[in-house]
Amino acid sequence: MIAQFDFLVAQGNRGTRHRDTRLSGLSPRLVEEMFELVQKINADGLSVLLMEQNVVQSLAIANRAYIIELGVV
């Protein structure tokens, strides 16, 4: 899973990427690595649409956030 993110970063492609990976149930270190990779992808100039239940960590790296609760924004 992390290798796939590394591949996207290494490509340098400015296209759109979609990744559906649930972070719940992963080790805390692996979750941290995934968030670091998302930040790296964004820092390289690629926009990231992150849909994640870990609100605290998601808001810490977000430039903008929309919260959906029970289907309401």
MMTF fields as JSON, N, C-alpha, C and O atoms, coordinates in Angstrom:
{
  "mmtfVersion": "1.0.0",
  "mmtfProducer": "UNKNOWN",
  "numBonds": 291,
  "numAtoms": 292,
  "numGroups": 73,
  "numChains": 1,
  "numModels": 1,
  "chainsPerModel": [1],
  "groupsPerChain": [73],
  "chainIdList": ["A"],
  "bondAtomList": [4, 2, 8, 6, 12, 10, 16, 14, 20, 18, 24, 22, 28, 26, 32, 30, 36, 34, 40, 38, 44, 42, 48, 46, 52, 50, 56, 54, 60, 58, 64, 62, 68, 66, 72, 70, 76, 74, 80, 78, 84, 82, 88, 86, 92, 90, 96, 94, 100, 98, 104, 102, 108, 106, 112, 110, 116, 114, 120, 118, 124, 122, 128, 126, 132, 130, 136, 134, 140, 138, 144, 142, 148, 146, 152, 150, 156, 154, 160, 158, 164, 162, 168, 166, 172, 170, 176, 174, 180, 178, 184, 182, 188, 186, 192, 190, 196, 194, 200, 198, 204, 202, 208, 206, 212, 210, 216, 214, 220, 218, 224, 222, 228, 226, 232, 230, 236, 234, 240, 238, 244, 242, 248, 246, 252, 250, 256, 254, 260, 258, 264, 262, 268, 266, 272, 270, 276, 274, 280, 278, 284, 282, 288, 286],
  "bondOrderList": [1, 1, 1, 1, 1, 1, 1, 1, 1, 1, 1, 1, 1, 1, 1, 1, 1, 1, 1, 1, 1, 1, 1, 1, 1, 1, 1, 1, 1, 1, 1, 1, 1, 1, 1, 1, 1, 1, 1, 1, 1, 1, 1, 1, 1, 1, 1, 1, 1, 1, 1, 1, 1, 1, 1, 1, 1, 1, 1, 1, 1, 1, 1, 1, 1, 1, 1, 1, 1, 1, 1, 1],
  "groupList": [{"groupName": "MET", "atomNameList": ["N", "CA", "C", "O"], "elementList": ["N", "C", "C", "O"], "formalChargeList": [0, 0, 0, 0], "bondAtomList": [1, 0, 2, 1, 3, 2], "bondOrderList": [1, 1, 2], "singleLetterCode": "M", "chemCompType": "L-PEPTIDE LINKING"}, {"groupName": "ILE", "atomNameList": ["N", "CA", "C", "O"], "elementList": ["N", "C", "C", "O"], "formalChargeList": [0, 0, 0, 0], "bondAtomList": [1, 0, 2, 1, 3, 2], "bondOrderList": [1, 1, 2], "singleLetterCode": "I", "chemCompType": "L-PEPTIDE LINKING"}, {"groupName": "ALA", "atomNameList": ["N", "CA", "C", "O"], "elementList": ["N", "C", "C", "O"], "formalChargeList": [0, 0, 0, 0], "bondAtomList": [1, 0, 2, 1, 3, 2], "bondOrderList": [1, 1, 2], "singleLetterCode": "A", "chemCompType": "L-PEPTIDE LINKING"}, {"groupName": "GLN", "atomNameList": ["N", "CA", "C", "O"], "elementList": ["N", "C", "C", "O"], "formalChargeList": [0, 0, 0, 0], "bondAtomList": [1, 0, 2, 1, 3, 2], "bondOrderList": [1, 1, 2], "singleLetterCode": "Q", "chemCompType": "L-PEPTIDE LINKING"}, {"groupName": "PHE", "atomNameList": ["N", "CA", "C", "O"], "elementList": ["N", "C", "C", "O"], "formalChargeList": [0, 0, 0, 0], "bondAtomList": [1, 0, 2, 1, 3, 2], "bondOrderList": [1, 1, 2], "singleLetterCode": "F", "chemCompType": "L-PEPTIDE LINKING"}, {"groupName": "ASP", "atomNameList": ["N", "CA", "C", "O"], "elementList": ["N", "C", "C", "O"], "formalChargeList": [0, 0, 0, 0], "bondAtomList": [1, 0, 2, 1, 3, 2], "bondOrderList": [1, 1, 2], "singleLetterCode": "D", "chemCompType": "L-PEPTIDE LINKING"}, {"groupName": "LEU", "atomNameList": ["N", "CA", "C", "O"], "elementList": ["N", "C", "C", "O"], "formalChargeList": [0, 0, 0, 0], "bondAtomList": [1, 0, 2, 1, 3, 2], "bondOrderList": [1, 1, 2], "singleLetterCode": "L", "chemCompType": "L-PEPTIDE LINKING"}, {"groupName": "VAL", "atomNameList": ["N", "CA", "C", "O"], "elementList": ["N", "C", "C", "O"], "formalChargeList": [0, 0, 0, 0], "bondAtomList": [1, 0, 2, 1, 3, 2], "bondOrderList": [1, 1, 2], "singleLetterCode": "V", "chemCompType": "L-PEPTIDE LINKING"}, {"groupName": "GLY", "atomNameList": ["N", "CA", "C", "O"], "elementList": ["N", "C", "C", "O"], "formalChargeList": [0, 0, 0, 0], "bondAtomList": [1, 0, 2, 1, 3, 2], "bondOrderList": [1, 1, 2], "singleLetterCode": "G", "chemCompType": "PEPTIDE LINKING"}, {"groupName": "ASN", "atomNameList": ["N", "CA", "C", "O"], "elementList": ["N", "C", "C", "O"], "formalChargeList": [0, 0, 0, 0], "bondAtomList": [1, 0, 2, 1, 3, 2], "bondOrderList": [1, 1, 2], "singleLetterCode": "N", "chemCompType": "L-PEPTIDE LINKING"}, {"groupName": "ARG", "atomNameList": ["N", "CA", "C", "O"], "elementList": ["N", "C", "C", "O"], "formalChargeList": [0, 0, 0, 0], "bondAtomList": [1, 0, 2, 1, 3, 2], "bondOrderList": [1, 1, 2], "singleLetterCode": "R", "chemCompType": "L-PEPTIDE LINKING"}, {"groupName": "THR", "atomNameList": ["N", "CA", "C", "O"], "elementList": ["N", "C", "C", "O"], "formalChargeList": [0, 0, 0, 0], "bondAtomList": [1, 0, 2, 1, 3, 2], "bondOrderList": [1, 1, 2], "singleLetterCode": "T", "chemCompType": "L-PEPTIDE LINKING"}, {"groupName": "HIS", "atomNameList": ["N", "CA", "C", "O"], "elementList": ["N", "C", "C", "O"], "formalChargeList": [0, 0, 0, 0], "bondAtomList": [1, 0, 2, 1, 3, 2], "bondOrderList": [1, 1, 2], "singleLetterCode": "H", "chemCompType": "L-PEPTIDE LINKING"}, {"groupName": "SER", "atomNameList": ["N", "CA", "C", "O"], "elementList": ["N", "C", "C", "O"], "formalChargeList": [0, 0, 0, 0], "bondAtomList": [1, 0, 2, 1, 3, 2], "bondOrderList": [1, 1, 2], "singleLetterCode": "S", "chemCompType": "L-PEPTIDE LINKING"}, {"groupName": "PRO", "atomNameList": ["N", "CA", "C", "O"], "elementList": ["N", "C", "C", "O"], "formalChargeList": [0, 0, 0, 0], "bondAtomList": [1, 0, 2, 1, 3, 2], "bondOrderList": [1, 1, 2], "singleLetterCode": "P", "chemCompType": "L-PEPTIDE LINKING"}, {"groupName": "GLU", "atomNameList": ["N", "CA", "C", "O"], "elementList": ["N", "C", "C", "O"], "formalChargeList": [0, 0, 0, 0], "bondAtomList": [1, 0, 2, 1, 3, 2], "bondOrderList": [1, 1, 2], "singleLetterCode": "E", "chemCompType": "L-PEPTIDE LINKING"}, {"groupName": "LYS", "atomNameList": ["N", "CA", "C", "O"], "elementList": ["N", "C", "C", "O"], "formalChargeList": [0, 0, 0, 0], "bondAtomList": [1, 0, 2, 1, 3, 2], "bondOrderList": [1, 1, 2], "singleLetterCode": "K", "chemCompType": "L-PEPTIDE LINKING"}, {"groupName": "TYR", "atomNameList": ["N", "CA", "C", "O"], "elementList": ["N", "C", "C", "O"], "formalChargeList": [0, 0, 0, 0], "bondAtomList": [1, 0, 2, 1, 3, 2], "bondOrderList": [1, 1, 2], "singleLetterCode": "Y", "chemCompType": "L-PEPTIDE LINKING"}],
  "groupTypeList": [0, 1, 2, 3, 4, 5, 4, 6, 7, 2, 3, 8, 9, 10, 8, 11, 10, 12, 10, 5, 11, 10, 6, 13, 8, 6, 13, 14, 10, 6, 7, 15, 15, 0, 4, 15, 6, 7, 3, 16, 1, 9, 2, 5, 8, 6, 13, 7, 6, 6, 0, 15, 3, 9, 7, 7, 3, 13, 6, 2, 1, 2, 9, 10, 2, 17, 1, 1, 15, 6, 8, 7, 7],
  "groupIdList": [1, 2, 3, 4, 5, 6, 7, 8, 9, 10, 11, 12, 13, 14, 15, 16, 17, 18, 19, 20, 21, 22, 23, 24, 25, 26, 27, 28, 29, 30, 31, 32, 33, 34, 35, 36, 37, 38, 39, 40, 41, 42, 43, 44, 45, 46, 47, 48, 49, 50, 51, 52, 53, 54, 55, 56, 57, 58, 59, 60, 61, 62, 63, 64, 65, 66, 67, 68, 69, 70, 71, 72, 73],
  "secStructList": [7, 2, 2, 2, 2, 2, 2, 2, 2, 2, 2, 7, 7, 7, 1, 7, 7, 7, 7, 7, 7, 7, 7, 6, 6, 1, 7, 2, 2, 2, 2, 2, 2, 2, 2, 2, 2, 2, 2, 2, 2, 2, 2, 6, 6, 7, 7, 7, 7, 7, 7, 7, 1, 7, 2, 2, 2, 2, 2, 2, 2, 7, 1, 1, 7, 7, 7, 7, 5, 6, 6, 5, 7],
  "xCoordList": [0.821, 0.0, 0.871, 0.642, 1.836, 2.713, 3.545, 3.848, 3.915, 4.678, 3.879, 4.462, 2.579, 1.738, 1.779, 1.845, 1.739, 1.839, 3.215, 3.319, 4.264, 5.621, 5.711, 6.346, 5.073, 5.086, 4.428, 4.943, 3.3, 2.616, 3.479, 3.532, 4.149, 5.017, 6.181, 6.54, 6.764, 7.932, 7.586, 8.445, 6.354, 5.95, 6.059, 6.424, 5.742, 5.75, 4.621, 4.621, 3.67, 2.538, 1.58, 1.244, 1.133, 0.241, -1.232, -2.088, -1.532, -2.923, -3.652, -3.134, -4.847, -5.673, -5.449, -5.312, -5.415, -5.244, -6.343, -6.723, -6.845, -7.851, -7.317, -6.828, -7.417, -6.945, -7.962, -8.239, -8.516, -9.501, -8.839, -8.813, -8.314, -7.618, -8.119, -8.019, -8.645, -9.082, -7.883, -7.112, -7.748, -6.625, -6.994, -6.115, -8.295, -8.704, -8.223, -8.319, -7.715, -7.222, -5.751, -5.175, -5.121, -3.687, -2.912, -3.455, -1.658, -0.838, -0.689, -0.691, -0.559, -0.409, 0.752, 0.64, 1.848, 3.003, 2.675, 3.06, 1.969, 1.595, 0.621, 0.723, -0.305, -1.231, -0.444, -0.712, 0.511, 1.344, 2.104, 2.197, 2.643, 3.358, 2.433, 2.834, 1.2, 0.248, -0.07, -0.13, -0.275, -0.547, 0.664, 0.505, 1.857, 3.065, 3.159, 3.552, 2.799, 2.835, 1.788, 2.048, 0.619, -0.401, 0.117, -0.069, 0.761, 1.344, 2.416, 2.501, 3.232, 4.3, 3.722, 4.208, 2.693, 2.041, 1.502, 1.664, 0.861, 0.309, 1.413, 1.275, 2.493, 3.619, 4.26, 4.844, 4.148, 4.69, 3.764, 4.042, 2.668, 1.802, 0.547, -0.181, 0.281, -0.909, -1.982, -1.733, -3.179, -4.293, -4.717, -4.674, -5.127, -5.52, -6.915, -7.166, -7.813, -9.129, -9.078, -9.027, -9.094, -8.934, -10.278, -10.865, -10.754, -11.98, -11.567, -11.246, -11.579, -11.016, -11.826, -12.345, -11.937, -12.671, -11.811, -12.345, -10.509, -9.611, -9.596, -8.718, -10.576, -10.788, -9.614, -9.165, -9.113, -8.036, -6.807, -6.263, -6.375, -5.184, -5.438, -4.546, -6.633, -6.976, -6.978, -6.435, -7.586, -7.626, -6.238, -5.983, -5.352, -3.992, -3.219, -2.3, -3.576, -2.836, -3.648, -3.136, -4.91, -5.798, -5.64, -5.414, -5.764, -5.867, -7.313, -7.589, -8.229, -9.658, -10.359, -9.903, -11.463, -12.161, -13.671, -14.194, -14.344, -15.799, -16.118, -15.575, -16.988, -17.354, -18.774, -19.685, -18.949, -20.267, -20.704, -20.015, -21.85, -22.405, -23.817, -24.673, -24.057, -25.373, -25.84, -27.022, -24.894, -25.215, -25.388, -25.749, -25.134, -25.289, -23.923, -23.155, -23.617, -22.336, -22.416, -21.443],
  "yCoordList": [-1.185, 0.0, 1.257, 2.161, 1.325, 2.492, 2.566, 3.659, 1.426, 1.42, 2.072, 2.718, 1.914, 2.54, 4.061, 4.765, 4.568, 6.014, 6.506, 7.548, 5.781, 6.156, 6.231, 7.133, 5.278, 5.26, 6.516, 7.111, 6.922, 8.124, 9.363, 10.232, 9.441, 10.585, 10.589, 11.637, 9.434, 9.338, 9.654, 10.124, 9.406, 9.644, 11.106, 11.435, 11.98, 13.401, 13.803, 14.914, 12.921, 13.195, 14.139, 13.935, 15.183, 16.174, 15.846, 16.716, 14.634, 14.239, 14.005, 14.293, 13.484, 13.214, 11.777, 10.866, 11.597, 10.257, 9.987, 10.871, 8.775, 8.367, 7.148, 6.202, 7.185, 6.058, 5.791, 6.672, 4.612, 4.249, 3.266, 2.061, 3.792, 2.968, 3.324, 4.477, 2.372, 2.623, 2.531, 1.572, 3.551, 3.57, 2.966, 2.653, 2.801, 2.204, 0.761, 0.027, 0.37, -0.989, -1.155, -2.202, -0.138, -0.211, 0.227, 0.896, -0.15, 0.257, 1.778, 2.396, 2.388, 3.845, 4.361, 5.424, 3.636, 4.074, 4.068, 4.983, 3.04, 2.956, 4.082, 4.665, 4.382, 5.499, 6.802, 7.606, 7.01, 8.218, 8.305, 9.379, 7.184, 7.16, 7.515, 8.232, 7.023, 7.326, 8.818, 9.416, 9.418, 10.851, 11.649, 12.665, 11.207, 11.885, 11.813, 12.782, 10.674, 10.53, 11.411, 11.977, 11.526, 12.415, 13.851, 14.585, 14.253, 15.596, 15.793, 16.858, 14.772, 14.865, 15.008, 15.808, 14.234, 14.324, 15.733, 16.316, 16.277, 17.627, 18.665, 19.612, 18.507, 19.443, 19.435, 20.431, 18.315, 18.205, 18.83, 18.756, 19.443, 20.173, 19.454, 19.969, 18.293, 17.534, 17.75, 17.577, 18.13, 18.28, 16.924, 15.93, 16.885, 15.633, 15.793, 16.718, 14.904, 14.841, 13.69, 12.523, 14.03, 13.036, 12.817, 13.75, 11.595, 11.228, 10.264, 9.105, 10.746, 9.983, 10.207, 11.3, 9.178, 9.284, 9.837, 10.264, 9.84, 10.384, 11.911, 12.471, 12.57, 14.0, 14.817, 15.737, 14.506, 15.298, 15.317, 16.382, 14.158, 14.08, 14.656, 15.262, 14.471, 15.012, 16.531, 17.158, 17.13, 18.585, 19.181, 20.318, 18.424, 18.906, 19.11, 19.927, 18.381, 18.509, 19.19, 19.417, 19.521, 20.056, 21.564, 22.303, 22.001, 23.424, 23.875, 25.034, 22.963, 23.239, 21.945, 20.862, 22.047, 20.838, 21.027, 22.103, 19.974, 19.902, 18.654, 17.581, 18.794, 17.656, 17.25, 18.077, 15.978, 15.437, 14.539, 13.589, 14.861, 14.045, 13.659, 14.517, 12.369, 11.837, 12.4, 12.69, 12.55, 12.995, 14.494, 14.96, 15.255, 16.708, 17.354, 17.005, 18.323, 19.025, 20.107, 20.828],
  "zCoordList": [0.0, 0.0, 0.0, -0.803, 0.86, 0.9, -0.371, -0.85, -0.915, -2.162, -3.289, -4.16, -3.285, -4.307, -4.179, -5.186, -2.956, -2.746, -3.174, -3.819, -2.83, -3.244, -4.765, -5.311, -5.446, -6.899, -7.463, -8.409, -6.896, -7.365, -7.169, -8.039, -6.035, -5.766, -6.749, -7.285, -6.984, -7.862, -9.315, -10.061, -9.725, -11.114, -11.495, -12.623, -10.559, -10.87, -11.807, -12.338, -12.012, -12.892, -12.192, -11.026, -12.904, -12.311, -12.546, -12.383, -12.917, -13.152, -11.836, -10.757, -11.951, -10.777, -10.323, -11.139, -9.026, -8.471, -7.459, -6.691, -7.462, -6.484, -5.756, -6.373, -4.474, -3.678, -2.592, -1.778, -2.56, -1.547, -0.594, -0.841, 0.48, 1.455, 2.836, 3.256, 3.532, 4.9, 5.83, 5.792, 6.662, 7.588, 8.936, 9.739, 9.188, 10.461, 10.514, 9.53, 11.647, 11.814, 11.512, 11.812, 10.92, 10.656, 11.894, 12.773, 11.953, 13.087, 13.089, 12.025, 14.265, 14.339, 13.487, 12.877, 13.438, 12.643, 11.152, 10.424, 10.7, 9.293, 8.927, 7.848, 9.811, 9.574, 9.453, 8.56, 10.333, 10.283, 8.961, 8.367, 8.503, 7.227, 6.075, 5.158, 6.11, 5.04, 5.007, 3.933, 6.174, 6.217, 5.739, 5.062, 6.079, 5.603, 4.072, 3.422, 3.514, 2.057, 1.375, 0.313, 1.978, 1.423, 1.434, 0.463, 2.521, 2.587, 1.526, 0.915, 1.305, 0.311, -1.097, -1.896, -1.392, -2.696, -2.9, -3.972, -1.874, -1.961, -2.095, -2.869, -1.365, -1.441, -2.827, -3.253, -3.522, -4.879, -5.922, -7.119, -5.477, -6.38, -6.834, -7.682, -6.296, -6.679, -5.623, -4.43, -6.065, -5.131, -4.613, -5.338, -3.357, -2.723, -2.14, -1.366, -2.505, -1.892, -0.902, -1.289, 0.368, 1.426, 2.108, 2.655, 2.072, 2.776, 3.875, 3.612, 5.091, 6.193, 7.455, 7.679, 8.277, 9.534, 10.66, 11.684, 10.496, 11.511, 11.36, 10.703, 11.976, 11.785, 12.294, 11.611, 13.467, 14.058, 13.162, 12.871, 12.73, 11.886, 10.494, 9.901, 9.978, 8.663, 8.67, 7.76, 9.695, 9.792, 9.994, 9.596, 10.603, 10.84, 9.536, 9.489, 8.479, 7.217, 6.122, 5.025, 6.406, 5.367, 5.181, 6.139, 3.926, 3.621, 3.729, 4.041, 3.473, 3.495, 3.876, 3.509, 4.61, 5.041, 4.983, 5.271, 4.611, 4.666, 5.472, 5.209, 6.438, 7.268, 6.91, 6.894, 6.628, 6.283, 7.434, 7.806, 7.976, 9.056, 8.692, 8.473, 8.629, 8.252, 6.915, 6.729, 5.984, 4.641, 4.475, 3.395, 5.534, 5.496, 5.647, 6.544, 4.738, 4.794, 5.853, 6.074]
}
